Amino acid sequence: MRKQLIFSKTGLLKFVGHLDMMRTMQRALNRAKIPLSYTQGFNPHPHMTFANPLGLGCSGENEIMEIRTEKDISDQDLFDRLNAQLPKGLHVKAVRTLPDTRPAIMSLIKAAEYQILLPDPAGKEAFGIDWKAAVDNLMQQDTVTITRTGKVHGQKRKIEVNARPLIYEAKVEDGRLLKVLCACGSEENLKIDLLVDALYRSIDRMDLARMETIDRVALYIRREDGSLQEESDFSDWPVHE
């Protein structure tokens, strides 16, 4: 049986890396006595996949995980038993059963929506930064350069790439709340912290790096007509909070 879960990862757990996050979820599932299905072979692993790993320090309001179980278990039973075993900062918000024929979630996710509270520790007047103007100016550029790790002749190196085609929408509300819709997935992916760094660089304020707070609020798949559909919208799921 195949299950899809929407969960939140907040608070101090945003500083837990993806591998530790996987181990935490697996242990919670085991404590909840969920009959996970495992791969065959010498070193079996549970059938458990995540839509897209969160960056370290980034919280997630509606993250997606899929598991397979060896035995039938109701969506409500899974919801109740797993939530009872999760640590503070992790919470399952919805559960549904999927058909086995549906493609893996990692291959479906194409975009993510973020909300970023930009730094202003001393007050807007003291900082003198018009974040809306800075973001609007960045979005008007044909090239937004980010530096990421890539392979050159088989070796890992820092490379510069143009991230502008990967930014679908970006706007500032309420003075310093930056909302971004960007590429996310196995084919095209934009690390949101690199985009924020590019924003700081554009106004010559790299001293502000890592003073923002980042929250991923939604994940999207692409319809056949090319439009985006929120996969993390659980409003019509059979079991949700």
Disulfide bonds with the S-S distance in Angstrom:
none
